[in-house]
């Protein structure tokens, strides 16, 4: 509903000269808004519509009264465009568009660096869900950093205007909290280093594959990628009558409502707990060892978790600290039936560790019952932290801490279906080949940008080798459609899942290798996240380093900081010698290990085709991998979650790679 309201407000703004909806009225393109950022040192081309053959004048006026202007005439279809001379960084400016007795005015416009930020959920992950959220949000105030967002929409045909969007706004606690953490931290670094206005247009959707972001003409041009189109079946209409596009926002709205308050079906549970019943109601209660996700396969909806504790006499009447680690996704917590804390959708980050204060007036010695209501409709919810994050103690007195890890009672209380939440589409419509390009990228055509930052790849892991063709195709297609040789800086996906004791094949590693090979394209750069992932969370919280590493690439390659170290050690070539395989590296000055221990993470393949761990040592800017006999392949960091430790003098991690002797 919020996005629809914004779209209507923008329509009123740009058509204020007359009655809305009249095709002959003067209107500006959707991206022309107050508070927008225009790319510096490049001509600014304003677009819009008006009456057929109407004369159009566009004037940019500075605070000091200086002006730049341009004129043109609308075509027979009413479309117009006016080009203004390139401007240096600065502002604010007022933009005025006139046609006859009609005029539009947009104020507080800046000129600086404008970036597109795109990808899937790790790009979309909000500041409020990332590391140090409260601190980062509280200090997020910068009128020279501007943010805009294209809302989620997939389209069969390319759109000139997004269906809905969040308009340009200044970076402030309220706007930053819900914005992409990766994009914000990237832009913040550029602001600090360049001291010019920076704008970011976010167009990202979680759980999306690269083929959805690639134009159809490109996909069908290659046998490798045409299969994405051939294998796609357009979803049939839903039995409940919901438009396929409406399902995701409808689910989100219903989920937020469910997570915010107890339903009538649960109303009796707190009272039963207050009477001392740790497994109330007619639900099927089970025992589970916390922390862990809900154990009985995928369950979407509401679960309740309870644990009986024995409160020491010395704690009676004292405030207590309760730590439950991260809970996925939202929770309401009770002690003896009284609510003592909650993380609801309105509170922001659902991935933040939970620490609540229990007021002393609720604390009595002896038997007490902790209860946690968990709401999740995105997979199995539950306790997601570590065992040492589950505890209770007197406020400020960790020495008397009681562990809450171990046995809890749990019950499935209300499924998403019983709660009236619409079921997901059988085939997620966001997977539609070219659909997200059509609905969320094509509308960006016509404006100048500094470049693109991209964080995606997880959803292409099941076809990782095809990604080696698909991803470069996407980059070249965007450059062609946007008519600019845009720098394209991307994140190599993070380490994830449990570690294996032996060398194994890995879809995640194969995607990373495809990403590394994409560096063959000019004006690309890769920021690896191989050292900041989390084994139990596909969405690592440390987005500050991700944004910073992306900014290093831009600063070195686009903004001229030639001596800046922007990448970790990266494979150049390998040569077999009597003492082993010598791996030559780029960006390897100051090569060392993070822990002072011997190099870890290398594996070699012998003539039998089997991979084995190998010892390795640093020699200057190269690494010598020990081997006996003929080596047919070398890998570094080749695993879902590799155990690696090589960095350069700037502390940037060595990039995983695969080298095969016969290639």
C-alpha positions in Angstrom: 0.0 0.0 0.0 2.9 2.3 0.8 4.4 2.0 -2.7 1.0 2.6 -4.4 0.6 5.8 -2.3 4.0 7.0 -3.4 3.3 6.4 -7.0 0.1 8.4 -6.7 1.8 11.3 -4.9 4.4 11.5 -7.7 1.7 11.6 -10.3 0.1 14.5 -8.5 3.4 16.3 -8.3 4.4 16.1 -11.9 0.8 16.8 -13.2 0.0 19.6 -10.9 -0.6 22.1 -13.7 -4.0 20.4 -14.5 -6.3 17.5 -14.0 -4.4 14.2 -13.4 -4.6 11.5 -16.1 -4.9 13.8 -19.1 -2.4 12.6 -21.7 -1.9 16.1 -23.1 -0.8 17.5 -19.8 2.9 18.3 -19.2 4.6 15.5 -17.3 8.2 14.6 -16.4 9.7 11.2 -16.4 9.4 9.2 -13.2 13.1 9.6 -12.1 12.9 13.4 -12.3 12.0 14.3 -8.7 12.9 16.8 -6.0 16.0 15.7 -4.2 17.3 13.7 -7.1 21.0 13.4 -7.9 22.1 14.0 -11.5 25.4 12.5 -12.8 28.1 15.1 -12.9 30.2 15.8 -16.0 27.7 14.2 -18.3 24.8 15.8 -20.2 21.5 15.6 -18.4 18.7 14.6 -20.6 15.2 15.3 -19.2 12.3 13.2 -20.5 8.6 13.5 -20.3 5.3 13.9 -22.2 3.1 16.8 -23.2 0.7 17.7 -25.9 1.7 16.7 -29.4 4.2 19.2 -31.0 4.3 21.3 -27.8 7.4 23.5 -27.1 9.3 22.5 -24.1 11.8 24.5 -22.1 13.9 23.1 -19.3 15.9 25.4 -16.9 18.3 24.4 -14.1 18.8 27.3 -11.7 21.5 27.4 -8.9 21.0 29.0 -5.5 23.1 31.9 -6.8 20.8 32.4 -9.8 23.0 30.9 -12.5 21.1 29.0 -15.1 21.5 26.3 -17.7 18.7 25.7 -20.2 17.6 23.7 -23.2 14.6 23.6 -25.5 12.9 21.1 -27.7 9.6 20.1 -29.2 7.4 17.2 -28.3 6.8 14.6 -31.0 3.4 13.7 -32.5 3.1 11.1 -29.7 3.7 13.8 -27.1 7.1 12.4 -26.0 9.8 15.0 -25.4 13.5 15.1 -24.3 15.7 18.1 -23.6 19.5 17.9 -23.1 21.3 20.2 -20.7 25.1 20.7 -20.8 27.2 18.7 -18.4 27.6 20.2 -14.9 30.3 19.7 -12.2 29.3 18.4 -8.8 27.3 20.8 -6.7 23.9 22.1 -5.9 21.2 22.5 -4.8 19.5 23.4 -8.0 15.9 24.0 -9.0 14.7 22.3 -12.2 11.8 24.0 -14.0 10.0 22.5 -17.0 7.7 24.8 -19.0 5.3 24.3 -21.9 2.9 27.1 -22.8 1.1 28.0 -19.6 2.0 24.8 -17.9 5.1 24.4 -15.6 6.6 21.9 -13.3 9.2 22.6 -10.6 11.5 20.3 -8.7 13.8 21.6 -6.0 16.9 20.5 -3.9 18.5 18.7 -6.9 22.2 17.8 -6.5 24.8 17.0 -9.1 27.3 14.3 -8.2 27.8 10.5 -8.6 24.8 8.3 -9.4 25.0 4.5 -8.9 22.7 1.6 -9.7 22.6 -1.1 -7.0 21.1 -4.4 -7.9 21.0 -8.1 -7.2 19.1 -10.4 -4.8 18.6 -10.5 -1.1 22.2 -9.7 0.0 21.9 -6.5 -1.9 18.4 -5.9 -0.7 19.3 -6.7 3.0 18.4 -3.6 5.0 20.7 -1.6 7.3 18.3 -2.5 10.1 19.1 -6.2 9.6 22.8 -5.8 9.3 25.7 -5.5 11.8 25.6 -2.7 14.4 22.2 -1.6 13.1 21.2 0.7 15.9 24.5 2.5 16.0 24.7 2.9 12.2 21.1 4.1 11.9 21.4 6.6 14.7 24.4 8.4 12.9 23.0 8.1 9.4 22.5 11.8 8.6 23.9 13.2 5.3 21.9 15.5 3.1 24.5 15.0 0.3 23.7 11.2 0.1 20.4 10.5 -1.6 18.5 7.2 -2.0 15.8 6.0 -4.3 14.2 2.5 -4.7 12.3 0.8 -7.5 9.7 -1.5 -6.0 9.4 -5.2 -6.8 7.8 -6.0 -10.1 8.2 -8.5 -12.9 6.9 -7.8 -16.4 6.6 -9.8 -19.6 7.2 -6.6 -21.6 9.9 -3.9 -21.0 8.4 -0.9 -19.0 9.5 2.7 -19.4 8.2 3.5 -15.9 8.3 1.3 -12.8 4.9 0.3 -11.5 5.8 1.9 -8.2 8.9 3.3 -6.5 10.1 5.0 -3.4 11.2 8.6 -4.3 14.5 10.3 -3.8 15.2 11.1 -0.1 18.2 12.3 2.0 20.1 9.8 4.0 18.7 10.0 7.5 17.8 7.4 10.2 14.3 6.9 8.9 15.3 6.4 5.3 18.6 4.5 5.8 17.1 1.9 8.2 15.0 0.3 5.4 17.6 0.8 2.6 20.1 -1.7 1.2 23.0 -2.0 3.7 25.6 -2.9 1.0 24.5 0.1 -1.2 24.4 2.5 1.7 27.8 1.6 3.0 29.3 1.8 -0.5 27.8 5.2 -1.1 28.9 6.4 2.4 32.5 5.5 1.6 32.3 7.4 -1.7 30.9 10.5 0.1 33.7 10.4 2.6 36.5 10.1 -0.1 35.1 12.1 -3.0 33.3 14.9 -1.0 30.6 15.2 -3.8 26.9 14.3 -3.7 26.2 10.6 -4.2 22.9 9.1 -5.2 21.9 5.4 -5.3 19.0 3.9 -7.2 18.2 0.5 -5.6 16.6 -2.2 -7.8 16.9 -5.6 -6.1 14.7 -8.6 -5.2 15.6 -11.4 -2.9 15.9 -15.0 -4.2 16.2 -14.0 -7.8 18.3 -15.6 -10.5 20.4 -13.7 -13.0 18.3 -14.8 -15.9 15.4 -12.7 -14.5 17.6 -9.6 -14.7 18.8 -10.3 -18.3 17.0 -9.0 -21.4 15.1 -11.6 -23.4 17.0 -10.8 -26.7 20.2 -11.7 -24.9 18.9 -14.9 -23.3 17.7 -16.3 -26.6 21.0 -15.4 -28.4 22.9 -18.3 -26.8 22.2 -22.0 -26.6 23.4 -22.0 -23.0 21.0 -19.3 -21.8 18.1 -20.0 -24.2 17.4 -23.0 -22.0 16.3 -20.7 -19.2 13.6 -19.4 -21.5 12.6 -22.8 -23.0 12.2 -24.4 -19.5 10.0 -21.6 -18.1 6.3 -22.1 -17.9 4.2 -19.0 -17.3 2.2 -19.7 -14.0 -1.5 -20.3 -14.4 -4.0 -17.9 -12.8 -4.5 -18.6 -9.0 -7.6 -20.2 -7.7 -8.0 -17.5 -5.0 -8.2 -14.8 -7.7 -5.1 -13.0 -6.5 -3.0 -11.5 -9.3 0.3 -13.2 -9.5 2.1 -9.9 -8.9 0.0 -9.2 -5.7 0.9 -12.4 -3.9 4.2 -11.3 -2.5 3.0 -7.9 -1.1 -0.2 -9.6 0.2 1.8 -12.3 2.0 4.2 -9.7 3.4 1.3 -7.5 4.7 -0.5 -10.5 6.3 2.7 -11.8 7.8 3.5 -8.5 9.4 0.1 -8.4 10.9 0.4 -12.0 12.2 3.9 -11.3 13.7 2.7 -8.1 15.5 0.1 -9.5 17.9 -1.4 -12.7 19.2 -4.4 -14.1 17.3 -7.7 -15.0 19.0 -6.6 -18.7 18.6 -3.6 -18.0 20.9 -5.3 -15.7 23.4 -5.5 -18.4 26.1 -1.9 -19.4 26.0 -0.4 -16.7 28.2 -3.0 -17.2 30.8 -2.4 -21.0 30.9 1.3 -20.4 31.3 0.6 -18.0 34.1 -1.2 -20.9 35.8 2.0 -22.9 35.5 1.2 -25.0 32.4 4.4 -25.2 30.3 2.7 -27.1 27.5 -0.8 -25.5 27.3 -3.6 -26.3 24.9 -4.2 -29.4 22.7 -1.1 -28.9 20.6 1.5 -31.6 19.8 4.3 -30.4 22.1 7.8 -31.9 21.4 11.2 -31.5 23.0 14.0 -29.8 21.0 17.6 -28.9 21.7 18.0 -25.2 21.5 19.4 -23.3 19.7 18.1 -24.8 16.4 15.5 -24.2 13.7 12.1 -25.8 14.0 12.9 -29.5 13.4 9.8 -31.0 11.7 10.6 -30.0 8.1 9.4 -26.7 6.7 6.7 -25.0 8.8 5.5 -21.5 8.1 3.4 -19.8 10.7 3.5 -19.5 14.5 5.3 -21.8 16.9 5.6 -21.5 20.7 8.7 -22.5 22.7 8.7 -22.8 26.4 11.2 -23.6 29.1 10.9 -24.1 32.9 13.6 -22.4 34.9 14.3 -22.3 38.6 14.9 -18.7 39.7 17.4 -18.4 42.6 16.1 -16.7 45.7 18.8 -14.1 45.3 17.3 -13.0 42.0 13.8 -12.3 43.4 12.7 -8.8 42.8 15.8 -8.0 40.7 15.9 -6.9 37.1 17.1 -9.7 34.9 18.8 -9.7 31.4 17.4 -12.3 29.0 19.5 -13.2 25.9 18.0 -15.5 23.2 20.4 -14.8 20.4 19.0 -14.3 16.9 15.5 -15.6 16.4 14.1 -16.1 12.9 12.0 -14.2 12.2 9.9 -12.3 14.8 9.1 -13.0 18.5 7.1 -12.0 21.5 8.5 -13.2 24.8 6.7 -13.9 28.1 7.7 -14.7 31.7 4.9 -16.5 33.5 2.4 -15.2 31.0 3.5 -11.6 31.1 5.0 -10.1 28.0 8.5 -8.8 28.8 9.9 -8.1 25.3 9.3 -8.4 21.6 10.8 -7.9 18.1 8.0 -7.1 15.8 8.1 -6.0 12.2 7.7 -2.4 13.3 10.9 -2.8 15.3 13.1 -3.2 12.3 15.9 -5.8 12.2 14.6 -9.3 12.7 18.2 -10.7 12.6 19.4 -8.7 15.6 20.4 -10.8 18.6 17.6 -10.6 21.2 18.4 -9.2 24.6 15.5 -8.2 26.8 15.2 -6.8 30.3 12.8 -8.5 32.7 11.5 -6.0 35.3 12.2 -7.0 38.9 8.5 -6.8 39.9 7.9 -9.9 37.7 10.7 -11.9 39.1 9.8 -14.5 41.8 12.0 -17.2 43.3 11.4 -20.8 42.3 9.6 -22.2 39.3 9.0 -19.9 36.3 8.1 -20.4 32.7 9.8 -18.6 29.8 7.7 -18.6 26.6 8.7 -17.4 23.2 6.2 -16.9 20.4 8.0 -17.2 17.0 6.5 -16.1 13.7 8.1 -17.2 10.5 6.8 -17.7 6.9 10.1 -17.8 5.1 11.3 -21.3 6.1 11.9 -22.9 9.4 12.1 -20.4 12.2 13.4 -20.6 15.7 16.6 -19.9 17.6 19.4 -19.1 15.2 22.2 -18.0 17.5 24.9 -19.9 19.3 24.6 -21.9 22.5 26.5 -19.3 24.5 24.0 -16.6 23.4 21.1 -18.2 25.3 21.2 -17.1 29.0 19.6 -15.2 31.8 21.3 -13.3 34.6 20.8 -10.5 37.1 21.1 -7.2 35.1 24.8 -6.3 34.8 26.0 -9.4 36.7 27.2 -12.0 34.2 29.0 -14.0 36.9 25.7 -15.5 38.0 24.6 -16.4 34.5 22.2 -19.3 33.9 22.4 -21.0 30.5 19.2 -21.5 28.5 20.7 -23.7 25.9 19.4 -27.2 25.8 15.9 -28.7 26.1 12.9 -26.5 25.3 9.3 -27.5 24.6 7.8 -26.5 21.2 4.5 -26.7 19.4 3.2 -25.7 16.0 0.3 -23.4 17.0 -0.9 -21.7 13.8 0.1 -22.4 10.2 0.3 -19.6 7.7 -2.7 -21.2 5.8 -4.8 -21.3 9.0 -3.8 -17.7 9.7 -5.2 -16.6 6.3 -1.8 -15.8 4.7 -2.0 -16.3 0.9 0.1 -19.3 -0.2 3.1 -18.5 -2.4 2.9 -18.9 -6.1 3.6 -22.5 -7.1 6.3 -21.1 -9.4 7.8 -17.9 -8.0 7.0 -15.2 -10.6 10.3 -13.5 -9.8 12.0 -16.3 -11.6 10.5 -15.3 -15.0 13.4 -14.9 -17.5 13.9 -11.2 -18.3 11.0 -10.3 -16.0 13.0 -8.2 -13.6 15.0 -6.6 -16.3 11.7 -5.5 -17.9 10.1 -4.2 -14.8 13.0 -3.0 -12.7 16.0 -2.1 -15.0 14.5 -1.0 -18.3 12.9 2.0 -16.6 16.4 3.3 -15.8 17.2 3.9 -19.5 17.7 7.5 -20.6 19.8 8.8 -17.7 23.6 8.9 -17.0 25.1 6.8 -14.2 28.5 6.4 -12.7 28.3 2.6 -12.6 26.6 -0.5 -11.2 27.2 -2.5 -8.0 25.8 -6.0 -8.0 25.4 -8.7 -5.3 23.8 -11.9 -6.6 24.7 -15.4 -7.5 23.3 -17.6 -4.7 20.1 -18.4 -6.7 22.2 -19.6 -9.7 24.2 -22.1 -7.8 22.4 -25.1 -9.2 23.5 -24.1 -12.7 26.8 -22.6 -11.7 28.7 -23.4 -15.0 26.0 -21.7 -17.1 26.5 -18.6 -14.9 29.9 -18.3 -16.5 28.0 -17.4 -19.7 25.0 -15.8 -18.2 26.6 -13.2 -15.9 28.9 -11.6 -18.5 25.9 -11.6 -20.9 23.9 -9.6 -18.3 26.6 -7.0 -17.8 27.1 -6.4 -21.5 23.3 -6.3 -22.1 22.9 -3.6 -19.4 25.7 -1.6 -20.9 24.1 -1.8 -24.3 20.6 -1.0 -23.2 21.6 1.9 -20.9 23.9 3.1 -23.7 26.9 3.5 -21.4 30.1 1.5 -20.9 29.3 1.4 -17.2 31.8 0.1 -14.6 30.3 -3.0 -13.1 31.5 -4.0 -9.6 30.2 -7.1 -8.1 30.5 -9.2 -4.9 31.8 -12.7 -5.0 29.3 -14.6 -2.9 30.2 -15.3 0.7 31.2 -18.5 2.5 28.2 -20.4 3.8 27.1 -23.8 5.4 29.1 -26.3 7.4 32.8 -27.0 6.7 33.8 -30.4 5.2 36.9 -32.2 6.5 37.9 -33.3 3.1 38.0 -31.6 -0.4 34.6 -31.9 -2.0 32.8 -30.5 -5.0 30.8 -27.3 -4.3 28.2 -25.4 -6.2 29.0 -22.3 -4.2 32.7 -22.6 -5.2 31.7 -23.1 -8.9 29.6 -19.9 -8.8 32.5 -18.0 -7.3 34.8 -19.3 -10.1 32.3 -18.1 -12.7 32.3 -14.7 -11.0 36.1 -14.6 -11.0 36.2 -15.4 -14.7 33.8 -12.6 -15.4 36.7 -10.2 -14.6 37.8 -10.9 -18.2 35.3 -8.2 -19.2 36.7 -4.7 -19.2 35.6 -2.2 -16.5 34.6 -4.9 -14.1 35.8 -5.5 -10.5 35.1 -8.1 -7.8 34.9 -7.6 -4.1 35.2 -11.0 -2.5 33.1 -11.8 0.7 34.8 -15.2 1.2 36.0 -14.3 4.7 32.9 -12.6 6.1 30.1 -15.1 5.6 28.3 -17.1 8.3 27.9 -20.8 8.3 24.3 -20.7 9.5 23.1 -17.6 7.6 23.1 -17.0 3.9 22.8 -13.3 4.7 26.0 -12.3 6.5 25.5 -9.2 8.6 28.8 -7.6 7.9 27.8 -5.4 5.0 30.1 -2.6 6.1 33.1 -4.5 4.7 31.2 -5.5 1.6 30.3 -1.8 0.8 33.9 -0.7 1.6 35.5 -3.3 -0.7 33.2 -2.3 -3.5 34.1 1.3 -2.9 37.8 0.5 -3.1 37.3 -0.8 -6.7 35.5 2.4 -7.7 38.0 4.7 -6.0 40.9 2.9 -7.8 39.5 2.3 -11.2 37.0 5.1 -11.7 38.1 7.9 -9.5 41.9 7.7 -10.1 43.4 6.5 -6.8 46.0 4.5 -8.7 48.0 3.3 -5.8 45.1 2.0 -3.8 45.0 -1.7 -3.0 41.4 -2.6 -4.0 41.5 -6.4 -4.3 42.9 -9.4 -2.4 45.5 -11.7 -3.9 44.2 -13.1 -7.2 45.4 -16.1 -9.3 47.5 -15.1 -12.4 49.0 -18.4 -13.4 50.6 -21.7 -12.2 53.7 -23.6 -13.1 54.8 -27.1 -12.1 58.3 -27.3 -10.7 60.3 -30.1 -9.0 59.3 -28.7 -5.6 55.6 -28.3 -6.4 53.3 -25.9 -8.2 54.2 -22.2 -8.1 51.0 -20.1 -8.0 51.7 -16.5 -9.2 49.4 -13.9 -7.9 48.3 -10.3 -8.6 47.6 -7.8 -5.7 49.9 -9.9 -3.5 52.2 -7.4 -1.9 52.7 -8.1 1.8 51.4 -11.7 1.4 50.8 -13.3 4.8 48.3 -15.4 6.8 45.8 -13.9 9.1 46.8 -16.1 12.1 50.5 -16.5 11.5 49.9 -20.2 10.9 50.9 -22.1 7.7 48.8 -21.5 4.6 45.5 -23.3 4.6 42.9 -24.0 1.9 44.9 -25.5 -1.0 44.0 -28.8 -2.6 45.7 -30.6 -5.5 44.4 -33.2 -8.0 46.7 -36.1 -9.0 46.6 -38.2 -12.1 44.0 -40.4 -10.4 41.5 -37.5 -10.5 41.2 -37.3 -6.7 41.5 -34.1 -4.8 43.6 -34.0 -1.6 44.6 -31.3 0.8 48.1 -29.9 0.2 50.7 -28.0 2.2 51.7 -24.6 0.8 54.1 -21.8 1.7 54.4 -18.1 0.8 57.4 -17.1 -1.3 57.4 -13.4 -1.9 54.3 -12.6 -4.0 53.7 -16.2 -4.9 52.6 -19.4 -3.1 54.4 -22.8 -3.6 52.0 -25.7 -3.3 53.8 -28.9 -2.3 53.2 -32.0 -4.4 54.7 -35.4 -5.1 54.1 -36.7 -8.6 52.2 -35.0 -11.5 49.6 -32.4 -10.5 46.6 -32.1 -12.8 44.8 -29.3 -10.8 45.1 -26.9 -8.0 42.3 -25.3 -6.0 42.2 -22.7 -3.3 39.2 -22.0 -1.1 37.2 -24.5 -3.1 34.3 -25.3 -0.7 30.9 -24.0 0.5 32.6 -22.5 3.5 36.4 -22.9 3.1 39.0 -22.8 5.8 41.4 -20.2 4.4 43.8 -17.7 5.8 45.8 -15.9 3.1 45.7 -12.1 2.8 47.7 -9.3 1.3 49.2 -6.3 3.1 45.9 -4.5 3.0 44.2 -7.3 4.8 42.1 -8.3 1.8 41.6 -12.1 1.5 42.9 -14.2 -1.3 40.3 -15.0 -3.9 39.3 -18.6 -4.4 40.3 -20.2 -7.7 40.6 -23.4 -9.7 43.5 -24.2 -12.1 43.5 -27.2 -14.3 46.8 -28.2 -16.0 45.1 -29.4 -19.2 43.2 -26.1 -19.8 
